[in-house]
Amino acid sequence: MSAADAPAVLAIYQQGLDTGMASFEVTAPTWEAFDAGRLPEHRFVAVVDGAVAGWVAVSRVSARAVYAGVVEHSVYVSPAARGRGVALGLMRALIDSTEQAGVWTIQSAVFPENTASLALHARVGFRVVGTRDRIARRDGEWRDVVLLERRSPKIV
């Protein structure tokens, strides 16, 4: 992922946010904010038919040294590319990248209604850690999130 991908990445992000099932956020950030909040070595786009079809990126969960191997990720796919294996390919690229860098845990929080995302995560080795009940509001409504994590079997 590079700055040249910014318009497509942010458009796909906004499309996901507009579903109400992707995040508590309602508006995609500026590219500067997006770029500053995500680790550059673990950001990928998927290109289908010459256009960006999806993206995956991670953020640090903490600045504390003991959590250097723990990241939180997001993965988004354009509506036109859903169901074509784009998210699976992005997740596999992310897992390879993070494991090569010594990251031992990737975590995420997913709305329980987002069954496609939950199935994707299970397919690539994430486990459900638990549910955070009524953790925050989206559109004035309290929402739960399912906490997921993938502990790398390669980093012991």
Residue, then its C-alpha position, 0 to 999 in steps of 0.5 A: m500500500s502506498a500513498a498512490d492507493a490512498p483514494a481507493v483505500l479510503a473509498i473502500y474504507q468508507q464503503g465498509l463504514d457505511t454498512g454499519m457493520a464494520s466499525f464504530e467509526v462513521t467517516a474514513p480519516t484523511w490519508e495523513a491520519f490513516d498513514a500515521g496510525r498504521l505500520p507501513e511494513h504490514r499494509f497491503v492492497a489487493v488489485v483485481d482487474g487493475a483496480v484496488a479491490g481491498w486492503v489490510a493494515v495493522s496498528r500497534v496496540s501499545a507503545r510498551a515494549v512488552y507488546a511489541g509483537v501484538v498488533e490490531h488489524s483491519v481488513y476491508v474489501s470493496p462491495a464489487a469484489r466481495g466473495r472472490g477471495v480478496a479478503l482471504g488473500l489479504m489476510r494470508a499476506l498479513i499473516d506472512s508479513t507479521e510472522q516474518a517480523g516477529v509479531w506473535t499476536i494479531q487481534s481484532a474486534v468484530f461486530p457479531e452480526n458481521t458473520a462473513s468477517l467472523a468466518l474469514h477470521a476463523r478460516v485463517g486461525f483466529r479464535v474467539v477470546g470473548t465478547r465485549d458487551r455494549i462496549a460503545r455506541r454506533d448511531g446511538e445504539w449500544r453495540d457488542v464486539v467479538l474479540l478475536e486473536r491469532r497467536s502465531p504457531k511459528i513464534v514461540 
